[in-house]
Amino acid sequence: MSFDWTQRITLGVAIVAGSYFIAHTLHKQRQPSTSVSQAREIELRTRISALIGEGVGLQQKCQAVPDPYQAPVQSVPALANAIVEWKGTVQTVLSMDLDPTSLEKWQKAILYASPEAIKADLPPEN
């Protein structure tokens, strides 16, 4: 069985067109994953920015407490609850990041409740 020139050219064009269709389809299927990861990164950055703003607000409220190291937590329960909620929210948002180093750094951060706790962890003075 032999093909004439018209059939050969038509077969060649059909093979090239079919190959292009398959390659284009595979390329399109892979593309949304990058746009999804970019959208996820943008959402994560937005949430972290909001948390930073909320943290600054909490910091200002904490600085407004007179003599904060001597004030019992019971005297400012709303502020104490807001700080605990904020800490949990930060951990939740950071756990959504594909890079685990941010969450690890957050979990290793030491937050002291009193100056005595800081002094207890400092090396002795000579």
C-alpha positions in Angstrom: 0.0 0.0 0.0 1.5 3.3 -1.0 0.3 6.9 -0.5 0.4 9.6 -3.0 1.8 13.1 -2.3 -1.5 14.5 -1.2 -2.1 11.7 1.3 1.4 12.0 2.6 1.1 15.7 3.2 -2.3 15.3 4.8 -1.0 12.6 7.1 2.0 14.7 8.1 -0.3 17.7 8.8 -2.6 15.5 10.9 0.3 14.1 12.9 1.7 17.6 13.6 -1.7 19.0 14.5 -2.5 16.0 16.8 0.9 16.4 18.5 0.3 20.1 19.0 -3.2 19.4 20.4 -1.8 16.9 22.9 1.1 19.1 24.0 -1.1 22.2 24.4 -3.6 20.2 26.4 -0.9 18.9 28.8 0.6 22.4 29.1 -2.8 23.9 30.0 -3.4 21.2 32.7 -0.1 22.0 34.4 -0.6 25.8 34.3 -3.5 26.2 36.8 -1.4 24.8 39.6 1.0 27.7 39.4 -1.8 30.2 39.4 -3.4 28.4 42.4 -0.1 28.5 44.3 0.3 32.2 43.4 -3.2 32.9 44.6 -2.5 31.0 47.8 0.7 33.0 48.4 -1.1 36.3 47.9 -3.8 35.2 50.3 -1.2 34.1 52.8 0.7 37.4 52.5 -2.6 39.3 53.0 -3.5 37.4 56.1 0.0 37.8 57.6 -0.2 41.6 56.9 -3.5 41.7 58.7 -2.1 39.7 61.6 0.9 42.2 61.9 -1.6 45.1 62.0 -3.6 43.3 64.7 -0.4 42.5 66.6 0.6 46.2 66.5 -2.9 47.1 67.9 -2.4 44.5 70.7 1.0 45.9 71.4 -0.4 49.4 71.8 -3.1 48.1 74.1 -0.5 46.3 76.2 1.6 49.5 76.5 -1.5 51.4 77.7 -1.7 49.1 80.7 -0.1 50.9 83.7 2.7 48.9 85.2 2.1 45.8 83.0 4.5 43.5 84.9 2.7 44.1 88.1 -0.9 44.0 86.7 -2.5 40.6 87.2 -4.0 39.0 84.1 -7.4 39.0 85.8 -7.4 42.8 85.7 -7.3 42.8 81.8 -9.1 39.6 80.8 -10.2 40.9 77.4 -6.6 41.8 76.5 -5.3 38.5 77.7 -7.9 36.6 75.7 -7.2 38.7 72.6 -3.4 37.9 72.9 -4.1 34.1 73.2 -6.5 34.2 70.2 -4.0 36.2 68.2 -1.2 33.7 69.0 -3.4 30.8 67.9 -4.4 32.6 64.7 -0.8 33.3 63.8 0.1 29.6 64.2 -2.9 28.6 62.0 -1.9 31.0 59.3 1.8 30.1 59.4 0.9 26.4 59.2 -0.8 27.1 55.8 2.6 28.2 54.4 4.3 25.5 52.2 7.6 26.5 53.7 7.6 25.2 57.3 10.5 27.5 58.5 8.2 30.4 59.3 6.1 28.2 61.7 9.2 26.6 63.2 10.7 30.1 63.9 7.4 31.2 65.5 7.2 28.1 67.7 10.8 28.5 68.8 10.2 32.2 69.7 10.4 32.8 73.5 7.8 35.2 74.9 8.4 36.2 78.5 5.7 37.1 80.9 7.9 39.0 83.4 11.4 40.6 83.7 12.3 37.9 86.2 11.9 35.2 83.6 14.2 37.1 81.3 16.8 37.5 84.1 16.6 33.8 85.0 17.6 32.8 81.4 20.5 35.3 81.1 24.0 34.1 81.8 25.4 35.2 85.2 27.3 38.5 85.2 31.0 38.5 86.1 
